[in-house]
Amino acid sequence: MTRWHRVIRFSLLAGCLVPALAVAEPGSSPPTIAHHELTLELLPDSHQLIATDRVTLSGGSLGRTLAFSLAPALHLERIQDVTHCQASCETAPPLAFEREASTGRLESQGLTLKQPLADRKGGRVELKFVYRGVIDDPPRDPRHLRFVTPSETSGHIGPEGVYLSSESQWYPDLEGSLATYDVTISVPEGWTAVTQGAPQSDPARWVVPTKSEALTVVANRFVVKSRNWKAKSGQEIRLATYLFPDEAALADEYLDASARYLDAYIPLLGPYPFSQFAVVENFFSSGLGMPSFTLLGSGVIKRHYTQPYALGHEIVHSWIGNGVFNRTDRGNWVEGLTTYLSNYYYHELIGDEAQAREQRRLMLMGYAVYVRPGEEYPLSQFVQKHDEKDNAIGYQQSAMVFHALRQEIGEAAFWKAVKQIPERYLGRAADWRDLEQVFQEEAGRDLRWFFSQWVERAGGPDIELTALRAQPTTRSSGETNAVDAMVHLVQRGLPYRLAVELEFVLEGGRTHRTRIHLADPEQNVVVPIPERPLAVRLDPDLHLFRRVARTALSPMLNLYVTDAQRTLLLPRDVTEPPSPFNDIVQRIAAQEATKPAISRTTMRRPGNYSTSLPAGSLLVLGGPDENPAATDMLRYCGDHLRFTANGFAVDGKTYEGATKALLVSCRRDDQPGSVVTMLYGVTPQALGRVARLLFFYGWQSYVVFHEGAVVARGDWEDRMSAEVKLETR
């Protein structure tokens, strides 16, 4: 989203005694806004707001030009110096101001204060802004095949709902301000407004006592449910839901989940930073965390969005991101640590090791699929997510780096440091260097090499295990079958200093694991093991962040989506209105219309390709009766897939009936790194909902649907921990 600023130059003129002119010294810092006292009236039918903001300035030099931001659609009626007023200050003389011409896409503004700081109470100045105007930027769908960002809007006031954020520039602000807020919001009858902090005895008034980077206000026709809850730590927190009437019955599910996650994370991160946590339903697609509440679109609310990667993620943001802030000009560590604690670590916390491993696998896959070699950038340069590549770096790679840090310094030091972050920086900004200092203090040793390697350097390790030999040896313990296993490993590119686990496969399915250290481009490692191995695997549980080759991934739809060469093979009659494939074709065409021609998908109709399928990855719409390419696809799937008279069989399990549908991908060994994917429904009706959500199911080799709901899914041919067999010569 783009921030639009109206910048207005104000001058304090005659109207009060000015004993001297306060001149800013060269290099002196400007003041910031310490507090906003806002009165806001929202008029959804006309898209208008009417507002008064009494801002308190503090710190810095007041004898200089100040650049306030305000949306260009908002008309500033007057500004007054109300420093010495006790009440409404209606009689305070207005200050003259002038608007400057636009400079490029952003306009510039300034405010020159001429009273010396010494004349102000407690070194502060209070200014009252009175303004009104229209904010009407209807939400638009994100420009991506998959949901990675919320709908795009800079702010909207309308009959369907109100959303005002920092992007709306709906109140005057100064860059770098961390402020508290006292806001009274007037809305139409039947509406409820929600913002940060906690509601007061007057439900229209909200107080935000903790410093925040910005204030977000939403309003709609909510059904409100709350409970006063006490955490296991003893802390009392108000839990609330603000849901539309159709979803009001889900309130207890969200309240229970909120309590569960708060109880999980308070011991790890310290006291919850606010007095309330609320789940608020939004009228457009979103999954946003604000101080003291999360704003979730109706679509995800209906889908019971209480998973760790969902609601758990937003709750962790209460400490990390909304309690401790980013220095946006120095990189964004917040999303990586939040992803690590919620999307990943929660599964460890509850003892679900299988799901924890699956999350590590998905993180490595996300990076392998969306970050092409040569397109990497350092974590220190990640600011926010614009597309899947940013998501893979700023969220998934970053989470795995925190996992590597935990393994490097040990459990006690890592978790003590994590808890220190909000303890030291709550209400302030922190950057990667601040985190480095915290972690190395708790570790008791220098970690500059770690952060230089993992945070400030682009990419990740690219390791290949190339050979395994075994040499009989004699142990002092008297083991008769003992051997020294000699393993050869190669790091492509500039080598990393790291530790990685090896798993030796022994007779009878037994295994022996050991952890080794690497630092060189090529390394021979000798590992004493109790008996002759059959094979060795690198990083069997996927604990190490590294680049995984596309050829090592399970076949899946996302390999098609990210292939440099891809073809959509259309069925017969795809444009007929009853065809469930019509929507897919139109969406792909619309979303790719703005891409360079070299990266667009080629679309081919039956008969438009020869007996050999096109190069690259293929998406086949329809089964053998609808699309001749489906028959050609079968040779790549081998025993994994076959069609029946009334359905299909996947890995020997049969699914039949008019309600069944299948999304399946198979590896193209003749095109390394490419796949052939097919979407098939036994009947067109079986594909209606599936076709609309196709690109949500991109990570599995096969997904089976019944009436549009997933009933089976799985992967095959996963080579992420490639096995090297013992050399027998």
N, C-alpha and C positions, 0 to 999 in steps of 0.2 A: 504494500500500500504506500501511496505517496502522501507525504505531509504537505498540506497547503497552508501557508501562513499569510495573514494580513499583518503587515508591520506598520505601525502608526507612530509618528514622532510627536511627543508631548513636550510642552515647556511649562514649567511653573512660572507664572508671571506675577505682576503686582496684585495684591489682594491680601497679603499678610506681610508682617515686618520681616525683612530679610537682612540681618545685620552684616552678613558677609557671603561671598560666593564660595561654595565648596568646589574645588577643582580636583578632578581625579589625577593622581600622580601617574606617570607613565608606568605601565605594567601592573597597576593595582587591579585587584579582582573585583568583579561586579557583585552586588548583593544577590541574594536568591529569595524566593518566596518561602516563608516559613509556615504560613497558614492561609487557608482560604475559608471564608465564611460566605457560603453560597445560598442564594434563594432562587429557585428554579421553577418555572411553570412550563409544562409540556402540553402542547396542543396537537395531538396526533392527526386530526382531520385536516389541518392546514400545514402540517410538517414544521411547525414553528416552536421556538423556545423564546421565553422572556426571562431574562436573568439579571441578577445583581450579584457582584462578587466583591467582597471586601477583603483585599489581600494585605498580608503583613510582610513587609520586606525586612530582611535583617542581614547583617554581615556586609563585608566589602565596602566599596566606596560609592556613596550616593551622589556624588557630584560628577556623574558621567552619564552617557547615553545608555539606556537600557532597551534591549530588543525583546518586546513582548510578542508572543504569537497569538493569533486569533483568526478563526476561519474567515475567508474573504466574504462568505455569504452573510456574516453577522454584522449588523450595523451598530457601531458603538455610539450611543447617544451622548454620554458624558463620562468624564472622569473627575473625581474630587479628592482632595487631600483631607482625610478624615482622621488624621492621627490623634487629634485632641478631642474628637467627638465621643460621647458616651452612648448616644442612641442612634437614630436612623440617619442623622447627619444630612437631612434634606436641604438644610440651609447653607451647607458648606459651599463656597463659591466653586463653580466648575473651572477646570484648568483648560487653557487653550491647547489645541493640538492640531496637527496637520498630517494628512496622509501623503505618503511618498508614492511615486510611480513604481509600477512593478519592475523588477529586475529579473528577467528570465521567467522561469516557472514559479519562483518564490518571490514574494514581495518583502521589502525591508521596512522595519519600523524602529523607532527609538523613543526613549523617554529621558529627558534631561531634568534632573532634580537640582534645584539651586539653593535649597536650605542646607546649612552645614549639619553634619550628623550629630553634633553636640546638642542641638536644639531639640532632638527627638527623644521620646520617652524610651529609656532603656536601649538607645541605639537603634530603634525601629521606626519605620514609616508605614502608615496604613493608607492605602488608596482604594477608592470605591469606583468600580466599573459598572455602568448600567448599559445593557445592550440587548438586542433581540435579532431574530432573523430565522431563516429557513435552513434546515439540514435535511437533505433529501437525496441520498445516494443509495438507491435500492441495491441490496446484495446481489452479486453475480456469482455464478458457479466458478470454481477455480479452474485454471487452464491446464489441467493435468488429467491423464488417463485414470489415475488412482487418487484417492482422497489423501492428500498430504498437507493441505492447508484448508482453513475455513473459507467459506464464501467471502468474496472480496467486496468490501465496502469501507468508506471512510467515515460512515456514520449515517443513521437514518432515523427519522421521526415520522411515523405513519400509522394508519389504522391497524396494520398487522403487527406493529410492535415498535419499540424504541431501543436503539443501541447507540450510545455515545461513548467513545473511547478516546485515548490520546490522539489517535489519528483524526478524530473529528475536530480537534482544536476548538472545543466548545466553550472554553473559559480561558482568560488571559494567563499566560504562563511564561516563565523565564527558564532558559536552558540551564540544566544542571540543578534545578530545584528539587528538593525532597521535602514535601510539605505534609502537614496534617490538615484535616478538613472537618468542617461543620456545615452540613448541607440540608436544606429543607426543600422538598420536592412536591409540587402540586401537580396532580394528574386528574384526568376525568373520572367521574363516578364509575365504580366497577373495576378500575385499574389499580395496580399496585406497582410502586417503584422500588427497585433494589439497587443498592450500591455497596461500597466497602464499609468495613467497620461493623457497627451494630445499630439496630433501630432503637429509638428512645421511647419514652412513654407516649409521646406524640408520634404516631407511626409514620408521619411524613418527614420526620427529622432523623438523620443519621449522623453519627459522630465517628470520625476516623482518628483515633488518638496516636496511631503509629505512623511514622513517616512513610510516604509512598511516592513513587515516581510520577503517578498519574491517577486520575479518578475516572472510573467507568460507571456509567449509569444505564440501567436497562429498565423497561417498564412494559407491562402487559396485563392481560386479564388472568391473573394467577389465582390458583387455589393454594393457600399457604398452610403448611403444617410444620410444627416445631416441637422440639423436646429439649428440656434442660438435662444435660447429660454430664456424668462425672467419669473421667478417664481412670484407668487403673492407677495412674500416677497421682490421682486426687484432684487434678485440674478440672474445673467446671467450665464447660463449653456449651453454647447454645447451638444445636443442630437444627437445620431448617431445610425445607424444600419449597420451591416456588414453581409449581407445575401447571400446565394448561389443564382444563377440566377433563379432557379425554385421557390424560395420563395421571391424574391425581391419585388413582389407586396404587401407583407404584411408589408412593411417598415412603412407606415404611421400609421397603427394600433399599432405597437410597440412604435413608437415615441409618439403618443397620450397617450397611457397608461403610458409610462414613465413620461410624464409631469403630468398626473393626480396623480400618486403616490408621486412624488416629492412635489407637492403642498399640498398633505395630510400630509406628514411627516416632512417637514421643520418646520412648527409651533410646532410640538411635540419634535423634536430632535435638532433644531437649524440649522444654515446654512449647506447646502450640502458640504461635505468636499473636493470635487474635482471640477475641471473645466469642466469635461465631464462625461456623462453617456452613455454607448453604449450597445446595444444588439448585440451579436456576435453569429453566427451560428457555430455549431461544427460538425465534421464529425463522432463523436461517441456519444452515449447516455450520457448526462450530464445535470446538473442543478447547475452550480457553480457560486458563486459570488466572484469577485476580485475587488480590489480598482479601481473604475471608469468604470467597465464593468461587464456584466454577460455573461457566456458562456453556451449556450443552444443547445442541440442536435437537429438535423434536425427533429426527430420525434415529439418533443414538439413544435418546431417552427411551424410546419405544423398544430398542434392542437390549435393554437391561445393561446399560453401560457401567457396570460395577466391577469390571475386571481390574487387575493390578495395573495394566498398561493404560487403563482408561481413568476411572475415578481415582485409583491409587496414585497415578501420575500427577493428577491435578492437586491432590492433597499434599504430596511431597513438595510441590511448587510453593505451598504456603511458607515453608522455610527457605527453600532454595529458589530464588527468583522473585518472590513477592515479599520475602522477609529480608534476605540478603540479595542485593541487586548486582547486575552486571555492570562493568564498565564497557559499554558497547564498542568503544573505539579500541579496546584491547582484547577482543575475542569474547566468546560466549561459552563458558564452562558449565553454565547452569543446566542446559538441556542434557548434557552428557551425564552429569551426576544424578539428576532427577531420573533419567532413563535407567541408570544403573540400579538405583535404589528401588524403583517401582516396577518397571517392566521386567527386570531381571531378579534382583535380590529378594524380592518378596517370596518368590518360589523357594529359594534356599531357606528363608526364614521359617516357612511352614513345613519344611522337610520334603518338598516335591522335587527331588533331584532330577527326575526325568524331564520335567518341564523346564527346570533351570538349564539343563543341557540344550534343550530345544531352543531356548531363547538365545543362548550363545551361538547356536548354529544359524539362527535367523539373522543375527547381527553380522556374522561373517558373510552370509549369503547376500544380504543387502548391500554390503560394500562391494563384493565381487560383481554383482549384477549392475549396479548403478554408477560405479566409479571406474571408468576405463583407465588403463595404464596411460600415464602422461597427463591425465586430467585431475590428478590429486591436488589438494592444497592443505597446508598445515591446519591443525585444530586451532591454533592461535589466531587464524584468519577467519574462522567461522563466526558469523554474527547472528543470522537468522535463516530459517528454512524457506527457500523459494521453490525448490523442486526435490526430486528423489535423491539426487546426488548430494545436496546439502543435508538431507535427512540422514543419508548413510554416513556422512562424515561427522556432522555436528551432534548427532544423537547416538548412532550405533558404534562408530569407531571410538567416539569419546567415552561411551560407557565401557567398552572393552579396555580402554586405557586405564580407567579407574580400577577395573578388575586386575590389570597387570600391576598397578601400584599396590593394591592390597596384597598380592602374592609377593611383591618385592619387599615390603616392610613388615608384613605379618599382621595377624588379626587384631591384636591389642592396639598397636600403634595406629593402624588404619582407622578403626572405629572411634578411637579417642580423637583423632584429627577431624573426622567427619563431624563429630559433635561440637568440636571447637569452632567450626566455620560459622554457624548461626550464633554461637555464644559470643564470638568476637565481633562479627560484622552485621548483626541484626540492625536494620534501619540504615545501613551504609552499603556502599558498593565495594566489591572485591573483584580481583582479576586473577589470571593464572599465576602471576608472581606471588600474590598474596597466598594462594593455595599452596604453592611450592614451599613458602615459608612455614605455614602451619604443619604440613606433612613432614617436612624435614626436622622440625623441632620435636615432633612426637616420635619420629623414627630415631632421632639422636644421631643422624649422619647426613652428609651432603647428598642431595638428590638433584643437583643441577644437571648431571648427565642424563637422568631419567626424563626430566621435563624438556630438555633440549632435544632429545631423541624422539620422544613420543608426542610432544605438543608442538614444537617449533619446526619440525621437519615434515615434509609432505610424504604421504604414502604409508607403507607398512612393510614388514618383513616378507620376503618371498623365498620360502625355504623348500628345498627338495631333498628328500631322503633317497640316495641313489644306490647304495650297496649295503649288504649285510654278509659278514663272514664270521666264522666261529673257529676258535683255537682252543683245544683242550688245555686245561691247566690244573695245577694241584693247589688246593687250599690248605691253609694251616688247620682248618676245622676238620679236614679229612673227607670232604665231599668228593665222591668218586666220579660223578658225572659233570662236575663243574667245568664251565668254559668261559673264555673271554670273548664276548661278542664285540666285533669291530664294525662300527657303523660309519658310513661316509655321508656327510651332509654338505649341501651347497646353499649359500645365500646369494641370490642374484642381486646385483646392484650394490650400493653401499651397505655393508653389513650392520646389523643391529646387535647390541649387547642384550641378551635375553636368556631366559630359562624356559625349557620345553620338556614335556614328558614323552618318553618312549614306552611303548608297550610291546613286549616280546611274546609271541605266540608259541606256546609249548605243546607237547603231546597231550592228547586227551582234552583239548579245549582250554587247558589251564593257561594263565598269563603271568608275566612278571613285569612290573612297572618300575621305572626309575626316572629321575629328573636330571637333565643335563644342562650345561651352560654353553652358550655359543657366543662368539664375538668375531669370528674370522670369515672371509669369503668362502673358504673350504675348510672343513674340519673332519678329522678322523677321531672318533670317540670310542674308547674301549670301556665296555661295561661288563663287570663280573656278574654272571647269572648262574643259577644252580644247575642248569642242564642245557643241552644243545637246543637252540631255538629253531622253529620252522619258518618264522617270518617276524618282521618288526613293523609297527605302525607309529606314525608321527602324530603327537597331540590327539590321542584317541577321544578325549572328552571335550576337545575344542575350547580349551582355556586360553589359548594364545591368539591375540589379534594378529592376523597375517593376511596376505593376499592369497585367495584361493582362485585357481584358474577356472574359467567357465566350463572347461571340459571335465572338471572334477565335481561339478554341481549336479544334483538330481535334475532330470529334465522337468521343465515347468513353464507355464505361460510367460513368466517374467523374463525368461531367456529369449522368447520371441519378441516381447515388447522392447527389449534393449539391444537386439541384434542390429548390427550396422546394415544388414541386408535382410529384408523381410517381405513376405508376400502374403496377401490375403486371398485365399482361393474361395471364390464365391460359389454357392450352390445354384441350381436352376431356380428361376422365379424369385430371386432374393428381393426384388422390389415390390412384389405383390403385398398389399396391405396385411394379409394374415400372417406373413412370414415374420417369425420372431427375430430373424437375422437383420431385418431392415434397419432397426434402431442401431445395431452395432456398426453397420456399414456407415450410416449417416454420422454417428458420433465420431468414428475414427476419421472420416473425411473432414469433418468440421474442425476437429482438434489439430489436425495435421496441416490444415490449409496455410497456416502461418509459418510452417517449418521450411527450411531450405529444401529445394527439390532433391538434393543428394541424400537427405535423411528421411524422406517420406516412404510410406508403405506402398508397394505396388499391388494393385488389385487386378485379379484375373478371373474371367468367367470360364465355365467348363468349355473345353475345346480350344482354349487359348494357350495351352501349354502342351508340349509333346509328351511322349511316354516317360521321359525323365522329368522329375519334379524340378522346379526352379531352385537356384542356389540359395543358401542362407536359411533362415527360419521361416516356417510356414504356419499359417492359421487356417485350418480347414473348417468351414461352416457346413454342418450337415453330415449325415451318415452316407453309406454306400448308395442308398436309393435316391438321395438328393444330390450327391456330389461324387463324381468319379474319383476325385483325389483321395477320398476316404479309403477306398480300396487300396490305392497305392501306399497310403500311410501304414497299413497293417504290417508291411514287411519290416518297418522300423521298430514296431512294438513287440515283435516276436510272440512269446507265450504270454505276455502281459495282457493282451486284449484280443477278444474275438466277439463277433456279433452273433446274436441268436435270432430266431424268428420274431420274437416279441421283446427284444431287449439287447443285453450285452453281458459279457463276463469279464471281470477284472481280476487277474491273478487267480483264476479258477473259481471265483465266487460270482454267481449269476444274479443279475438284477433285471427283472422283467415287469412289464405293465405300462399302461399309458401315461403314468405319472413320473416315470423315471427319465433322468437326463444325466449326461456325463461330460465332464471336461477332462481331457487326458492329453498328456505330453509324452513323447518318446524321443530318445536321443538320435541324432543323425550322425552316425559314425563316419559317413562319407563327407560330412561338413562339420569338422570339429568345432565345438562350442555352440552349434545350432541345434534347434529342435523342430519337430513337427507336432503341432497341437491341434486337437479337434474338439469342437463343441457339437454335441449330438443330443437330440431328444427323441424318445420313442414316438412322441406326438408333438406337434407345434405347441400345444397347451403346456407341455411339461417344461418348456423353455422360457415362458414369459418373464418370470421374475429373474431367472438365472441370466438371461441375456442382458437385462438392465444392470446387473451387478457383476458382470463377467470379470472385470479387472480387479475386483476385490479378492479373487480366488487364484492369485498368481503364483503362490509359493509351493504348491503341491504337485506331484506328478499326476495324481488323479483325484478328482472330487466327484462323488456320486450324489445326485439330488433326487429327492422324492417330494413332489408338490412344491418345488422351489427351495426346500430346506436340505441342508447337508446331512446325509446319512452315513457316509463313509469318505475317508480321505487317506492319502498316504503317499510315500515316496519310494522310488527304487533307484538302484545304481548310484548311491551316494558314495563318492570317491574322495570326500574332503579329508579323510585320514587314510591316505593311500597306503597300501601294504606292499612292502618289498620282501620278497622271499629269500631265503638263505641260498647263497651261492654254493653249489655242490662240487665244483671242480677242485 
